[in-house]
Amino acid sequence: MFEWLIAPFNYAFMVRGLAAGIMVGILCSIIGCYVVLRSMAFLGDALAHAILPGVAIAYLLKGNLVIGALIAAVIVALGVGIFSRRGAIKEDTAIGIMFTAALALGVALISSIRTYAVDLSHILFGNMLGVSNADLWLIGGLGVAVLFAILIFYRPFLLISFDPIHAATLRLPVELLRTFMLILLSLTIVVSIQTVGVALAAAMLVTPAASAYLLTKRLPSMMLIAACIGAFSSLIGLYISFYAGIASGSAVVLTATFIFILTFLLAPQRGYLWAWLNLRRPRPLHETDTCD
């Protein structure tokens, strides 16, 4: 059993993949708590696909794909913030406009690249086992920067997420903070593309956080539980990928989804099974009740 557990990590690429997966799992899960609480799952998916034009342009210019993705994600995040500023149009409408425009541009550019199916497949679907030392440093650096920003702006983010009107009365720059949160979300998606890819980045933002939401009512504990679920999903997913021979990003997301299903069924107070048992439990008779 011990040999079975350590066998995958006799390879350097597996160790790098595990380190990258755990970092991405923790980062996505923590900022994903804001995504779940603010019902921004569509935004996470939109930003994930909106990086395609940046990737395609970087590829055509023979530049760094991650830098291209980062620039595209930040531009889309800023665009959403500008278009929805002061309620000119609703945020979901601005997301839809920027998402579809960026996706269309990305598809147009990628379709002009004859070898895109091979060369860009790891951007679309991730490749934890192909993470290099340079990728690890980039993931670690951006991840620490995002987590530090979340720590510094924890209370303002909490206020604009739960009570934006009260935040405005406290003279907090609500629009600026909201745009800054979008930029942090964009950075997180860019960090995750190497491991789970564009197609699955939104899943790692939402699924561990949704599981944690069913287990606690406090944001700090929700972030902690979500981070543990994200890291655990990366570990188990990597084992599944190694021994079953399937894509690593897909294995990680499927593991996180399985944990969510278990949580949905078994979570205390909020779980489906808990609610079913409460419905079947006989209710005590009150003083006003009568019986034959």
N, C-alpha and C positions, 0 to 999 in steps of 0.2 A: 504493500500500500504506500509506504514511504517513497519507494522508487518511482511509483506511478505518479506521485505528487510532484516530485522534483525533476522528473525526466524532461518536461518541456523547458525548464530553465537552465538546462545544460547548454542552450544555444543563446548567444548574445542577442540575437534579434528578438527572442521571446522575452528576455529581461527588459529590453527597451520598449517592447510593445506593452508589457505589463505596467511599466512606469508611466508611459503615456496614457494608457487606458485609465489608470487610477486617477491621474491628475485631471483628465478630461471628465471622468465620471463625477468627481467631487465638484469641479467648477460648474459644470452644466447643471448639476442637481441643486446647488446653492442658489444660483441666479434664477434657476427654473422655479423656485418657490415664488418669486415675484411674478413670473409668467403665469403660474397657476392661479395665484390670488387675484391678479388683475385680469384674468380671462384673456390672456394675450397669446394663446397657443397658435392662433392663426398668424400672428406677427412673427413668432419664432420660425414657423415654416416658411413664411414669405421672405424673411431675411436670409434664411439658409439657401433658398433658390436664387435670391437676388445677387449672390456673389458670382454667378456664372459668367456674366460679361467681364468682370475683373479677371477671372481665371483665364478666359479665352484671350483677352487682350495681352495679358502677361505671357501666355504661351506663344502668341503670334510674334511678340517682341523678344522672345527668348529670355524673359525675365523670371523672377521668382513668383511662382503661382500663389503662394500664401500672401505675399505683399499685394499682389493684384486683387486677391479675394478681400483682403483687409480694406483696401481703398474703396472697392465697390460697396462693401457692407456699410462702411461709414457714410458714404454718399447717400445710399438708400435710407439709412436711419435719419440722417439730417433732412432729407427730403420729406419723409413722413412727418417729422417734427414741424417743419416749416408749413406744409400744406394744411396740417390740422391745428395750427396755432390759433388760440383764441376762439376755437369753435367755428372757424370759417367753413370747414367741412369736417365730418366725423372722422375719428382716427381710423376706423376700419375701412372707410372709403379711401383715405389717403394710402393706407397699406395696400389695398387692392390695386390702385393706380400704379404705385411704384413697383409693386411685386410683378404685375403683368408686363409692365414696360421693361424692367430689368431682365425678366425671364425671356421675353421675346428677343431682346438684344443679344442675350447670351446664346440662345438657340441659333440665331442668325449667324453669329460669329463662329460658333462651334461647328455648324454645318459646313462652313467653308474650309474646315481643317480635315483633310482626308484621313489622317491617322488619329482623330480625336477619340475613337472608340477604345483604343488601346492606351494612348498616352494620358487621357483625362479620366479613365475609369476609376482610378483610386481617389480622385476628387469627388466623384459622384457617390461612390459606395464605400470609401474608406479602405485603409490597409494598415492595421495596427502592426502587422509583422514587418512592414517596410519602413518603420520609423527609424530615422538616423539620429546620430548624436546631436547634429545641428537642429533637427526637428524637436528633440527633447528640450534643448535650451530655449528654443522659441516658445514651445508650449509652456514650459515652466515660467519664463519671464512674463509672458502675457497673462498667464493664469494668476501669478502672484500680484500683478498690477490690478487685475479685475477684482480679486478678493480684497485687496487693500482698499480699493475704492468703495466696495460694498461695506467694509468695516467702518470707514470714515463717514460715509453718508447713510449709515444704517437707519438712523432716526428720521431724517428727511424723506428717505425712500419709503419708510413705514407710513409716514403721514400722507404722502401723496398717493399711496396705494389704497389706504383704508378711508381717509377723510381728506380729499383734496380741497374741499371748501374751508375746513379748519386750517389746513396748511396755508391757504391764501390769506386767511385772516392773521396768521402769524408772520405775514410778509415774506414767506419763503418763495423763491423764484420757481414756481411750480412748472412752468413750461420749460425752463432751462434744465431743471432736474429730470423731467420726463425725457427730454432729448438726450441728456447724459446717460440715463438708464438704457435708452435704445442703443447708444454707442457701446456701452458695456456688453449688452446682449450681442451686438454685432461682433465684438472682439471674441466673445465666448464661442460663437458659431465658427469663426475663423480658426480658433484653436482646435475645435473638434473635427474639422474636415479631414485631417490626416488619419484619424482613428475610426470614426463612424461614417464620414462622408456627408455630402450635402443632403442626400436622400433621407438619412436617418438622424441628422443633427437635432431636428425638432423633437424627435422621440426621446432623446436623452435629456432634453430640457424639461419635458413635461412629465414623463412616466415616473421617474423616481420621486419627483416633487408631489405628484398626485398620490402616490402611495403614502408618503409622509403626511400629507394633508388628512388622510383618513385615520392616522394614528395619534395625532396631537392637535391641540388648538392654539398653541403658542408658536410664533414665528421662529425664535431661536432654536427651539427643540425640533421644529419642522425642518430647518436647514441642516441640523446635525443628523437627523434620521435620513433625510434625503441624500446627504453626502455619503453616509455609510452604505445606503442602497446602491448609489451610483458606483462606488468603489467596488463593492461586492459583485455587482453585475459585470463589471469589467474583468474581474478575476475569473469568475465562473465562465463568462463568455469566452475568455481566452483559452481556458481548458477545453471547452466544447469545440472551439475552432481548431485546436491542435489535434484532438483525438477523433473528431468527426469529419475533419477536412472540409469545413464550410467557411464562408467569409466571416472574418473576425467581427466586423461592425454589426452584421446581422445577428451574430450569436450574442453579442452584448445586449442589443436592443431586445431580442427575444427573451433573454434572461430577466431583464428589467420588467418586461411585460408580464412574465409569469409571476414575478414577485407582486406586481400590482393586482393581478387576478386573485392571488392568495389573500392579499390585504383586503381587497374588496369583499371577499367572502367572510374572512375571519376577524377583521379588525374589531376590537372592543368598542361598544357603543354605536359605531357607524357601519360596521360590517353587515352584509346581507344576511348571513346566518344569525348574527346577534339579533337583528330586527325580526327575523322569522321566529326565533325562540321566544322573544318578548310577546309576539302576537299570539303564540300558542299557550303561553303561561296563563293559568287561571287567575282572574282578578279577585282580590279579596272583597268580601261584602262590606259595604259601608253601613252606617247606622240607618240611613234612609232606605236601604235595600230591603226588600221583603222576599220571603220564600214560603213555599207551601209546606 
